[in-house]
């Protein structure tokens, strides 16, 4: 079993390679938010090497769509909260409860932690 990617860039690169796509081919499939074409191969390269992060929820959605990765997994690796959760307008106390329930108490643990 291959090691799990530690970063969003690693996850995208791993999924791209598993699909047999070059960076240029993947970049051509990732549509910009304005709908005016695709992202550049350099932008994708920067994301894969963790020099940049996807600029919006739309970009994360595009990687989900094209690579078939789990949306929640990519948001987790991007250190972002999905828009659907942000729209819940949670109070600070509700956020604390949500994070505790989702990650601290019931989340998976690594050995030695």
C-alpha positions as CSV (number, residue, x, y, z in Angstrom):
1,X,0.0,0.0,0.0
2,X,1.4,3.4,-1.0
3,X,1.9,6.1,1.6
4,X,-0.9,8.5,1.9
5,X,0.0,12.0,0.6
6,X,0.8,14.5,3.3
7,X,-0.2,17.6,1.3
8,X,-2.8,18.7,-1.2
9,X,-0.1,19.0,-3.9
10,X,1.1,15.4,-3.3
11,X,-2.5,14.1,-3.5
12,X,-3.1,15.8,-6.8
13,X,0.2,14.7,-8.3
14,X,-0.5,11.1,-7.1
15,X,-4.0,11.0,-8.6
16,X,-2.8,12.6,-11.8
17,X,-0.1,10.0,-12.3
18,X,-2.5,7.2,-11.4
19,X,-4.8,8.4,-14.3
20,X,-1.8,8.5,-16.6
21,X,-2.1,12.3,-17.2
22,X,0.7,14.7,-17.8
23,X,0.6,18.0,-16.0
24,X,-0.3,19.7,-19.3
25,X,-3.1,17.3,-19.9
26,X,-4.5,17.8,-16.4
27,X,-4.2,21.5,-16.6
28,X,-6.2,21.5,-19.8
29,X,-9.1,19.8,-18.0
30,X,-9.1,22.1,-15.0
31,X,-11.4,25.0,-15.8
32,X,-10.9,28.4,-14.4
33,X,-13.6,30.0,-12.3
34,X,-14.5,32.6,-14.9
35,X,-15.1,29.8,-17.5
36,X,-12.6,31.4,-19.8
37,X,-10.5,28.3,-20.3
38,X,-8.2,26.1,-18.4
39,X,-5.4,26.7,-15.9
40,X,-1.8,26.8,-16.9
41,X,0.6,23.9,-16.5
42,X,2.8,26.1,-14.5
43,X,0.0,26.9,-12.0
44,X,-0.7,23.2,-11.7
45,X,3.1,22.5,-11.2
46,X,3.1,25.1,-8.4
47,X,0.2,23.4,-6.7
48,X,1.7,20.0,-7.0
49,X,5.0,21.2,-5.5
50,X,3.1,23.1,-2.7
51,X,4.3,26.5,-3.8
52,X,0.6,27.6,-4.3
53,X,-2.8,26.5,-3.1
54,X,-5.9,26.4,-5.2
55,X,-7.3,29.9,-5.3
56,X,-10.9,29.0,-4.6
57,X,-13.5,26.4,-3.7
58,X,-14.1,26.2,-7.4
59,X,-10.6,25.0,-8.0
60,X,-10.8,22.3,-5.4
61,X,-14.1,21.2,-7.0
62,X,-12.4,21.0,-10.4
63,X,-9.7,18.7,-9.0
64,X,-12.5,16.6,-7.4
65,X,-14.4,16.5,-10.7
66,X,-11.4,15.6,-12.9
67,X,-9.4,13.4,-10.6
68,X,-12.3,11.7,-8.8
69,X,-10.8,12.5,-5.4
70,X,-13.0,13.0,-2.3
71,X,-14.1,16.6,-1.8
72,X,-13.8,16.5,2.0
73,X,-10.4,14.9,1.7
74,X,-9.1,17.7,-0.5
75,X,-10.6,20.4,1.7
76,X,-8.8,18.6,4.7
77,X,-5.5,18.6,2.9
78,X,-6.0,22.2,1.8
79,X,-6.6,23.3,5.4
80,X,-10.0,24.7,4.4
81,X,-13.5,24.3,5.5
82,X,-16.0,23.5,2.7
83,X,-18.3,26.4,1.6
84,X,-21.3,24.3,2.6
85,X,-20.1,24.3,6.2
86,X,-19.1,28.0,6.2
87,X,-22.6,28.8,5.0
88,X,-24.1,27.3,8.2
89,X,-23.2,30.5,10.0
90,X,-22.1,28.7,13.1
91,X,-21.4,30.5,16.3
92,X,-17.9,30.3,17.8
93,X,-19.2,27.8,20.3
94,X,-20.8,25.7,17.6
95,X,-17.6,25.7,15.6
96,X,-15.7,24.4,18.6
97,X,-18.2,21.6,19.1
98,X,-18.2,20.7,15.4
99,X,-14.4,20.5,15.3
100,X,-14.2,18.5,18.5
101,X,-16.8,16.1,17.4
102,X,-15.4,15.7,13.9
103,X,-11.7,15.6,14.5
104,X,-10.6,15.5,18.1
105,X,-12.8,12.8,19.7
106,X,-13.8,10.5,16.8
107,X,-11.2,11.2,14.2
108,X,-8.6,8.7,13.2
109,X,-5.4,8.7,15.2
110,X,-1.9,8.0,14.1
111,X,0.3,5.6,16.1
112,X,2.3,7.5,18.7
113,X,0.0,10.5,18.9
